Amino acid sequence: MSTRQLLVGAGGSALVGWLVWSLLWNGYLGEYWIWPLILITPDGQFQSTYFVIASWTYYAVVLGAIVVFCARLGGWVEVLRRARAAVRQANVNAATAEGAPPPAPESDPALWPQLRADGAVAVADVLAAELREGRMSDVDYARIDHAWRTGRARAEITEAVRVHGAAACAHGSGARDLPARAARHDLPLRQVRIGSAADSPRNPYVYRGAGIALDPAVLGTSALVVGPSGREPAEGIMGPVTESLCLQALAGQAAVVAVTSAGSAAPQHRAFDVVLRAGDPSIAHSLDPYAGLDDPDEAASVLAEALVGDLAEVGHDSRWAVTALAQLLGPWRAAYGQFPAIQDLRDLLDSEAVRADLRAVLEGKRASAHLRDLDAFERRSAAPGGAAETLSNRVALLDRPAFHSLLAAPGLGSKADGRSVFSLQHLDRPVRVRIDLPEGVHTDASRIIARLVLAQFTMCATSRRDQSLFAFLVLEDAVQTVTPHSLRALQSLRRSNAGVLFSLRSLNDIPDVLRDHLLAAVGCRVACVGVSSWDAQHFATAWGTEWVETEMITHRQVRAEHPGTKVWHAVRKMVTGQHVTTKSVTMRREERQRWSSSQLANDLQTGHAVISLTAVTGERMPPILTKLGG
């Protein structure tokens, strides 16, 4: 019974007891209640001291009986027990707050215990003073602490702290914080809060009201966010995660690549080191379409995945595209020492004259192996609808003025038309990259570039020699980005300290045969409000079932047969407001879905999502109803 009901019942029973005693004392109920006193009093003793003592003793017994009756009726004992427990807990809390000793230097993070344990007491004192005087941010703390713990040259760190104080070991951009923050972060723990578990019977009791946060240990299993409205996934999940990883990059702990579109909730452009934007000739960077690779077969594999990876959903095998592209990229590199630019690649696919010029250069260099590759390509492309035609149609989507400034012509050193060429081979550095795509104007081309970035990211993240930095890719619109090859590559990211966050408006945006595979491949799943019943069915299946104990309670009204029992039932009804009933309880154990498709599609309120998490260590959090931003 709740405390409120208990207090109402106790108050009602006390009022009934006071009313009964008042009526008895004032004689409104007659004098029959004092007949036992009169019977035990001898004749002639009604004015004696004996009668006075006996009468007041009798009154006390009657009053005590009324009190006991009302106490049992109103649950006074339970009220006193709860009040005593509340007072005891309040006293314990007060004593803890007043008597807690200050933390020792070796346990207070603000005093840099790790540096003191390593003998760098002077450095710890300088940093503690910087923190105490407000010159050190949480980014500074996380950056210096990470640099010290990861075994960098500690003599250099000591000198940098002596000269620069809290600005020591700064990020390559010189930035020590983001221009603005929208989420709550705990950088020493590398966590960002995205909401709190709702106080709902749908959630396990231990999670209710608890904060829900994400960190690299969870994001390293990759994540999928599905929500049709766009607001909850973007502002509640995508924005905080991107912002957190940008802060961790400033602390030297992560590298982040965010592929965004118009209206993105990602941090503003000033929060990134490299900004790539289609259709903007003023940008300072371009993207290397070959990811800085030297091997023609690897470059062909990445480019083929971008160009025709989505065709595998209808039964096409993309290996034909890898072979065809390798038969062109290898000869071109042998002839000119670099891979072709997008415009040159389109000419290679379309023009026999360009291939004839390439053949002449190869013959002059006596590159017989590459000549055989070129001959093989021409034989394959001779048939109508062959490899050359399909690839040419896709490359033509990228050979547009809007993308000339985005995709760099390789082989020009570190500059392309005055712009620095960025390659995803740089994921071993704490770099922050934002790629803005014109999804609304150049839809097909934007999706090709998104697949290109995903293919390059999975290859470069897994092939890094130094995988100490957490590498993460955020795809704000993953429509037609998920392919059979990308799902296979996704499995290898978990052991490479890397992950991907996919955002979809609906699972219908990816091929039907890949939906369940995607849900199985990612460790973190988020279903936002407004998901369709079809999407909800996939999530319900992925989250599985659990054994629950159901309690069936049957209440049956008790009918009184005797006058005394009727009076007793009437008094109880007056106090509790309910009829006197008997309760029958039946317990049953059954297997149910954690979340049914109907509950996911119809019961979620605005601003809420159902989230399940898995850490790289294998620990799991069941699907929890979460209030985003709470």
Order of alpha helices (4+ residues) and beta strands (2+ residues): alpha-alpha-alpha-alpha-alpha-alpha-alpha-alpha-beta-beta-beta-alpha-beta-alpha-beta-beta-beta-alpha-alpha-alpha-alpha-alpha-alpha-alpha-beta-beta-beta-alpha-beta-alpha-beta-alpha-beta-alpha-beta-alpha-beta-alpha-beta-beta
